[in-house]
Amino acid sequence: MQDLLNVILPVFLVIGYGYLAAWKGWFSPAGVDGLMVFTQKFAIPVLLFRAISRLDLGQNFDLALLLSFYGGALAGFLLGLLGARFLFKRPWPDSVAIGFIGLFSNSLLLGLPITERAYGADALGANYAIIAIHSPFCYGIGITAMEIARARESGSGIGETALKVLKAMLANALILGIIAGFVVNLGGLPVPEVVASAVDLISRAALPAALFGLGGVLLRYRPEGDLRTILFIVAVSLFLHPAITWGIGQAFDLPRPAFRSAVLTAAMAPGINAYVFANIYGVAKRVAASAVLIGTAATILTAWLWLHILP
């Protein structure tokens, strides 16, 4: 119960405050959109740049850690995809978007603050290693699968599909922030003190602003229809992904800090990007929106459960 009160609820109180502000009209829809643009295109890319540029790559980029987390993520994608197609009879493009919900856990806005509150800032090295390839991996899988599904209908060639995937990846601000961080880190490039101080200022604003904005965004995602499909993919995201990550992590005998970060990050609700992905392609938007809302609310209890059983 102490974990629920001290670790999880403060994060969700910030989200709830944003939800309340948007619901009561204290914060306009345009303000919510502007805040999310600031966090997703500027503040969070700067946060990722800061973290990765200072990360000990040799210590934190553990292949076993990445296989544990992304093995679970890929299993979530495949189960979501195949379940949507064969259990719920959705078209292939819809099924890809539903699979993406099971693939893209909210590693940033929920995983980072909950892990930090549970285990301290020094425990975040493994989180940043996961996050460093999270968007490239998930969007790479999702966009490739979607373009293949669409190519079957449009007759597009492999080269055209690959070009679309590359353009979409390089247009993502999060990926650009990650790339810049790797360039500075691997190149040993010095960052002037005045620039580093400015980066620190923006970084400190990123997560609180993003959590508040997330609350405002969730107000728009009212559950409606497709309830069985929504509950299915939420269960995949909150239980299957962390369970598989747990199993792989145990098999590889992951060190305890990395194991905790991997499982807890895997246990987070589907991220807003699940809806963004569905909205880009205009498929399964209702399922994605409702899964983000219901999954985020359910994470209050499921994250407490995973914290309770983690070593």
C-alpha positions as CSV (number, residue, x, y, z in Angstrom):
1,M,0.0,0.0,0.0
2,Q,2.9,2.3,0.7
3,D,4.1,1.9,-2.9
4,L,0.6,2.9,-4.1
5,L,0.6,6.0,-2.0
6,N,4.1,7.2,-2.3
7,V,5.2,6.1,-5.7
8,I,2.3,5.7,-8.1
9,L,-0.4,8.1,-6.9
10,P,1.7,11.3,-7.1
11,V,2.3,10.6,-10.8
12,F,-1.4,10.0,-11.4
13,L,-2.5,13.0,-9.4
14,V,-0.5,15.2,-11.8
15,I,-2.3,13.4,-14.7
16,G,-5.6,13.8,-12.9
17,Y,-5.0,17.5,-12.3
18,G,-4.5,18.0,-16.0
19,Y,-7.7,16.0,-16.7
20,L,-9.6,18.1,-14.2
21,A,-8.3,21.4,-15.6
22,A,-9.3,20.4,-19.2
23,W,-12.7,19.0,-18.0
24,K,-13.6,22.2,-16.1
25,G,-12.4,24.4,-19.0
26,W,-9.6,26.0,-16.9
27,F,-7.2,24.8,-19.6
28,S,-8.4,25.1,-23.2
29,P,-8.0,22.3,-25.8
30,A,-5.7,24.6,-27.7
31,G,-3.6,25.0,-24.6
32,V,-3.4,21.2,-24.1
33,D,-2.3,20.8,-27.8
34,G,0.3,23.5,-27.4
35,L,1.6,21.9,-24.2
36,M,1.9,18.4,-25.8
37,V,3.7,19.9,-28.8
38,F,6.1,21.6,-26.5
39,T,6.8,18.3,-24.5
40,Q,6.8,15.8,-27.4
41,K,8.7,17.9,-30.0
42,F,11.0,20.0,-27.8
43,A,11.2,19.2,-24.1
44,I,11.3,15.4,-24.2
45,P,13.7,15.2,-27.1
46,V,16.0,17.5,-25.1
47,L,15.5,15.2,-22.0
48,L,16.5,12.2,-24.1
49,F,19.5,14.1,-25.6
50,R,20.7,15.0,-22.1
51,A,20.3,11.5,-20.7
52,I,21.9,9.6,-23.6
53,S,24.7,12.1,-24.1
54,R,25.7,11.4,-20.5
55,L,24.9,7.7,-20.3
56,D,27.6,5.1,-19.7
57,L,26.8,3.1,-22.9
58,G,29.1,0.2,-22.0
59,Q,27.4,-0.3,-18.6
60,N,23.8,0.3,-19.5
61,F,23.4,-1.1,-23.0
62,D,23.1,-4.7,-21.9
63,L,21.9,-7.0,-24.7
64,A,20.1,-9.2,-22.1
65,L,18.2,-6.2,-20.9
66,L,17.1,-5.2,-24.4
67,L,16.2,-8.7,-25.4
68,S,14.1,-9.1,-22.2
69,F,12.1,-5.9,-22.8
70,Y,11.8,-6.0,-26.6
71,G,11.1,-9.7,-26.6
72,G,8.0,-9.0,-24.5
73,A,7.1,-6.0,-26.7
74,L,7.4,-8.0,-29.9
75,A,5.3,-10.8,-28.4
76,G,2.7,-8.1,-27.4
77,F,2.6,-6.8,-31.0
78,L,2.2,-10.2,-32.6
79,L,-0.5,-11.3,-30.1
80,G,-2.4,-8.1,-30.6
81,L,-2.0,-8.3,-34.4
82,L,-3.1,-11.9,-34.7
83,G,-5.8,-11.6,-32.0
84,A,-7.3,-8.6,-33.8
85,R,-7.2,-10.4,-37.1
86,F,-8.4,-13.9,-36.2
87,L,-10.4,-13.4,-33.0
88,F,-12.1,-10.1,-33.8
89,K,-12.0,-10.3,-37.6
90,R,-10.5,-6.9,-38.1
91,P,-8.9,-5.9,-41.5
92,W,-5.1,-6.2,-41.7
93,P,-4.4,-2.4,-41.3
94,D,-6.7,-2.3,-38.3
95,S,-4.9,-5.3,-36.9
96,V,-1.5,-3.7,-37.3
97,A,-2.7,-0.6,-35.4
98,I,-4.1,-2.8,-32.6
99,G,-0.9,-4.8,-32.4
100,F,1.0,-1.5,-32.1
101,I,-1.0,-0.8,-28.9
102,G,0.5,-4.0,-27.4
103,L,3.9,-3.0,-28.6
104,F,4.2,0.6,-27.4
105,S,4.2,0.9,-23.6
106,N,4.4,4.3,-22.1
107,S,8.1,4.1,-21.2
108,L,8.6,7.9,-20.9
109,L,5.6,9.6,-19.2
110,L,4.8,6.7,-16.9
111,G,7.8,4.4,-16.8
112,L,10.4,7.0,-16.0
113,P,8.6,8.8,-13.1
114,I,7.3,5.7,-11.5
115,T,10.7,3.9,-11.7
116,E,12.4,7.1,-10.3
117,R,10.0,7.4,-7.4
118,A,10.3,3.7,-6.6
119,Y,14.0,3.2,-6.9
120,G,15.6,6.6,-7.2
121,A,17.2,8.6,-10.0
122,D,20.3,6.4,-10.0
123,A,18.1,3.4,-11.1
124,L,17.2,5.1,-14.5
125,G,20.2,4.0,-16.5
126,A,18.4,0.8,-17.8
127,N,15.3,2.9,-18.5
128,Y,17.2,5.3,-20.7
129,A,18.8,2.3,-22.5
130,I,15.3,1.0,-23.2
131,I,14.0,4.4,-24.2
132,A,17.0,5.1,-26.5
133,I,15.7,2.5,-29.0
134,H,12.1,2.5,-28.1
135,S,10.7,4.8,-30.7
136,P,13.0,3.6,-33.5
137,F,12.2,-0.1,-32.7
138,C,8.4,0.4,-32.2
139,Y,7.9,2.7,-35.1
140,G,10.2,0.6,-37.3
141,I,8.1,-2.5,-36.6
142,G,4.7,-0.7,-36.8
143,I,5.4,1.4,-39.9
144,T,6.9,-1.5,-41.7
145,A,4.0,-3.8,-40.9
146,M,1.5,-1.2,-41.8
147,E,3.2,-0.3,-45.1
148,I,3.3,-4.0,-46.0
149,A,-0.4,-4.4,-45.2
150,R,-1.2,-1.3,-47.3
151,A,1.1,-2.4,-50.1
152,R,-0.9,-5.5,-50.5
153,E,-3.9,-3.3,-51.3
154,S,-2.1,-0.6,-53.3
155,G,0.5,-2.7,-55.0
156,S,3.5,-0.6,-53.8
157,G,6.9,-2.0,-54.1
158,I,9.4,-2.9,-51.4
159,G,11.7,0.1,-52.2
160,E,8.8,2.6,-51.9
161,T,7.7,1.0,-48.6
162,A,11.3,1.2,-47.2
163,L,11.6,4.9,-48.2
164,K,8.3,5.7,-46.4
165,V,9.5,3.9,-43.3
166,L,12.8,5.8,-43.3
167,K,11.1,9.2,-43.9
168,A,8.7,8.6,-41.0
169,M,11.5,7.6,-38.7
170,L,13.6,10.7,-39.4
171,A,10.7,13.0,-39.0
172,N,10.2,12.0,-35.4
173,A,11.6,14.5,-32.9
174,L,12.2,11.9,-30.3
175,I,14.4,9.9,-32.6
176,L,16.3,13.0,-33.6
177,G,17.0,13.8,-29.9
178,I,18.2,10.3,-29.4
179,I,20.5,10.4,-32.4
180,A,22.0,13.7,-31.3
181,G,22.6,12.3,-27.8
182,F,24.5,9.3,-29.3
183,V,26.5,11.6,-31.6
184,V,27.7,13.7,-28.6
185,N,28.3,10.6,-26.4
186,L,30.2,8.4,-28.9
187,G,32.0,11.4,-30.4
188,G,33.1,12.7,-27.0
189,L,31.9,16.1,-28.0
190,P,32.0,18.8,-25.3
191,V,28.8,20.6,-24.5
192,P,29.4,24.2,-23.4
193,E,28.4,24.9,-19.8
194,V,25.8,27.5,-20.8
195,V,24.2,25.1,-23.2
196,A,24.3,22.3,-20.7
197,S,22.5,24.5,-18.1
198,A,19.8,25.4,-20.6
199,V,19.4,21.7,-21.5
200,D,19.0,20.9,-17.8
201,L,16.3,23.6,-17.4
202,I,14.2,22.3,-20.3
203,S,14.7,18.7,-19.2
204,R,13.4,19.4,-15.7
205,A,10.2,20.8,-17.2
206,A,9.6,17.8,-19.6
207,L,8.0,15.1,-17.4
208,P,5.8,17.3,-15.2
209,A,4.5,19.2,-18.2
210,A,4.0,16.0,-20.2
211,L,2.1,14.3,-17.4
212,F,-0.2,17.4,-16.9
213,G,-0.8,17.5,-20.7
214,L,-1.5,13.8,-20.8
215,G,-4.4,14.3,-18.4
216,G,-5.9,16.9,-20.8
217,V,-5.4,14.7,-23.8
218,L,-7.1,11.7,-22.0
219,L,-10.3,13.7,-21.6
220,R,-10.9,13.3,-25.3
221,Y,-10.5,9.5,-25.3
222,R,-13.9,8.4,-24.1
223,P,-14.4,4.6,-24.2
224,E,-17.0,3.7,-26.8
225,G,-17.7,0.4,-28.6
226,D,-15.2,-2.4,-29.4
227,L,-15.0,-3.2,-25.7
228,R,-13.8,-6.8,-26.1
229,T,-11.0,-5.8,-28.4
230,I,-10.0,-2.9,-26.1
231,L,-9.9,-5.1,-23.0
232,F,-8.0,-7.8,-24.9
233,I,-5.2,-5.4,-26.0
234,V,-5.0,-3.7,-22.6
235,A,-4.5,-7.1,-21.0
236,V,-1.8,-7.9,-23.5
237,S,-0.1,-4.5,-22.7
238,L,-0.4,-4.6,-18.9
239,F,0.2,-8.4,-18.2
240,L,1.6,-10.3,-21.1
241,H,4.4,-7.9,-22.0
242,P,5.8,-7.6,-18.4
243,A,5.3,-11.4,-17.8
244,I,7.4,-12.3,-20.9
245,T,10.0,-9.7,-20.0
246,W,10.1,-11.2,-16.5
247,G,10.6,-14.7,-17.9
248,I,13.4,-13.6,-20.3
249,G,15.1,-11.5,-17.7
250,Q,15.1,-14.4,-15.3
251,A,16.5,-16.7,-18.0
252,F,19.4,-14.2,-18.6
253,D,19.9,-13.6,-14.9
254,L,19.6,-9.9,-15.3
255,P,21.1,-7.8,-12.5
256,R,18.3,-6.7,-10.1
257,P,18.3,-2.9,-11.1
258,A,18.0,-3.7,-14.8
259,F,15.5,-6.4,-14.2
260,R,13.2,-4.1,-12.2
261,S,13.5,-1.3,-14.8
262,A,12.7,-3.7,-17.6
263,V,9.7,-5.3,-16.0
264,L,8.2,-2.1,-14.6
265,T,8.6,-0.3,-17.9
266,A,7.0,-3.2,-19.7
267,A,4.1,-3.1,-17.3
268,M,3.1,0.5,-18.3
269,A,-0.1,1.4,-20.1
270,P,-0.1,1.9,-23.9
271,G,1.5,5.3,-24.7
272,I,-0.2,8.2,-26.5
273,N,1.9,7.2,-29.5
274,A,-0.5,4.2,-29.9
275,Y,-3.3,6.6,-30.8
276,V,-1.0,8.8,-32.8
277,F,0.0,5.8,-34.9
278,A,-3.6,4.8,-35.5
279,N,-4.6,8.4,-36.3
280,I,-1.8,8.7,-38.9
281,Y,-3.2,5.8,-40.8
282,G,-6.9,6.5,-40.0
283,V,-7.5,2.9,-38.7
284,A,-8.6,1.5,-35.3
285,K,-8.6,5.0,-33.8
286,R,-11.5,4.3,-31.4
287,V,-9.7,1.1,-30.1
288,A,-6.4,2.9,-29.7
289,A,-7.9,5.9,-27.9
290,S,-10.0,3.9,-25.5
291,A,-7.1,1.5,-24.8
292,V,-4.8,4.4,-23.9
293,L,-7.4,5.8,-21.5
294,I,-8.5,2.5,-19.9
295,G,-4.9,1.2,-19.7
296,T,-3.6,4.4,-18.1
297,A,-6.4,4.2,-15.4
298,A,-5.7,0.5,-14.8
299,T,-2.0,1.1,-14.4
300,I,-2.7,2.7,-11.0
301,L,-3.4,-0.8,-9.7
302,T,-1.4,-3.0,-12.0
303,A,1.8,-1.0,-11.5
304,W,1.3,-1.4,-7.7
305,L,0.9,-5.1,-8.3
306,W,4.2,-5.4,-10.2
307,L,6.0,-3.2,-7.7
308,H,4.7,-5.5,-5.0
309,I,6.0,-8.7,-6.6
310,L,9.3,-7.3,-8.0
311,P,12.4,-8.4,-6.0
